[in-house]
Amino acid sequence: MIKPLPTEDALRSWTERAQIAQGEVDRENVYLHLARIKMLAGRYPEAKAQLQRGHQRHCLELKTRLIRNIEEREKP
């Protein structure tokens, strides 16, 4: 991973990618990447909201893992 993470650049790139996504599966994969970047940036509420956007079954395990990671990072 690049340190420090260029959060704004990454979010801008993935947002642009979402606009050209080919179908729901592709779009949901982009949403997962956006949620991961937001989590890494400490933007936990935004990351959780991002994970609510898609509902594809193939992403369920990764979404569950991301939610768990967000909740762990939110702990004081």
Buried (B, 14 or more C-beta within 10 A) or exposed (E): EEEEEEBEEBBEBBEEBBEEBEEEEEBBBBBBBBBBBBBBBEBBEBBBEBBEBBEBEEBEEBBEEBBEBBEEEEEE
